[in-house]
Amino acid sequence: MAPEEQDAAYLWDMQEVAKEAVSILGDKSVETFKKDKILCRAIERIIEIVGEAARKVSPAYQTQHPEIPWRDIIGQRNIVAHEYGQIDYDLLYKTVRQDMPGLIAVLTRLLPPAD
C-alpha cells in the first residue's frame, strides 16, 4: 500500500470511530455519561483508536494538515492508554461533544470520495 493510501486508511479509521463516539454519546449529559461505566469505557477505547490511527499517519501528511490537532489527539490517547487511573471524564465528554464533530468535518473534507 502506498504511503498516501496508508494515510487515507488511518484517516478513515479516525473518522469512523469518531462518528461512533458522537452517535453513542448522543444527547446524554455529562452526569449521565460519567455514571455509565460501559459508555465511559467505550469512549475511552474510541479515544485510543483515534489517537493510535493519528499516530500512524505519516509525519509529512501531519505537517501538511495542521488543521488537525495531531499532538493533542495522540497525547490524549497516551493518557487514556497509559494513565488510565487519572482519566478526566469531563475532558473525554468535551472531546466527543465539542471536538469530534469538527474533526469529522475536516476528515470528511480530506478523505477521497468512497467508491
N, C-alpha and C positions, 0 to 999 in steps of 0.2 A: 504494500500500500504506500503510495506517495505521501510525503510529509503533509502536503495540503489536504489530502484525503483523511489522514490521521487527525489533523486538527479539526476538520469538519465533523468527524465521528465523535470527538470529545465534546465539541460544542453542542452537537445533537444530544449527547448524554446529559449535559448540563441543562439544556432546555427542557428535555422530557421530565427529568426528576424535579426540576423547579416548578413545572406545571403541576406535577403531582402534589407537591407541598402546598401550593396555593389552593388547589382543589380540596385536599383533605383538611386543611385548616378552615376553609370556608369562612363563615362569618362568626366563628367562635370567639369569645372574649379571651383576653389573656388569662383571666382567672380560670375559665373552663379549660383552656389549653393546659395550664400548669397542673390541674387536678387529674388530667387524663394521662396516666403514665404510658399507655400504649401509644397515644398520639405524640407525646414527648419523644419517645424512643424512635418513632417513625421519622419525625422531623430531624432528630439527631442524625439518623442514618442518611437522610437525604442531604443534609449539610455536608456529611462526609463524602458522599458520592460527587456532589457538585465540586467540592474542593479538590478531590482526587483527580477528577477529569480536568479541572482547570490547571492543576499542577503538570499534567501531561501535555498540555498544549505547548507547542514549540515556543521557545523564547522569542524567536523572530516574529511570530504571529502576535504574541503578547505585546511586544513593542509596537507593532503596527496598530494595535487596538487598545489604546489607553483608556477608552471609554468604559472598559470593563475593569473593575477594581480587583485585578488578579491577586495582588498581595493580600488584600482583606479576605477574599474568598478562601484562599489557601490557608491563611492564618487561622480563620475560624474553623476550618476543617481540622487543623492540627490541634486546636484546643479541644474540640469535641472528641477526637480520636485518642488524645494522649493525656488530657487534663480533665477527664470526664467527671471527676469529683468537684470540679469548680465551674461547671456549665452554668451560664446565666440564661435561664429560660425566658426572661423578659427580652433579652437580646435575640435569642432564636426566634421568638414570636415576631419581633420587629423586623428581623431579616426576611422572614417569609411574607409578612404583611406589607412592608414598605419597600424592601429592596428587590425581592424576586420578581415582581411584575415588571420593573424596569429592566432587569437582567433578561427576562424572557423577551421583551420587546427588542432589545439590542441583538440578542442571539437570532431572533426571527429575521431581522434585517440582514445579518451577516451570513446566515446559512443559505446555501444554494437551494432552489426550489426542489421539493421531493418529486421524484419521477412517478 
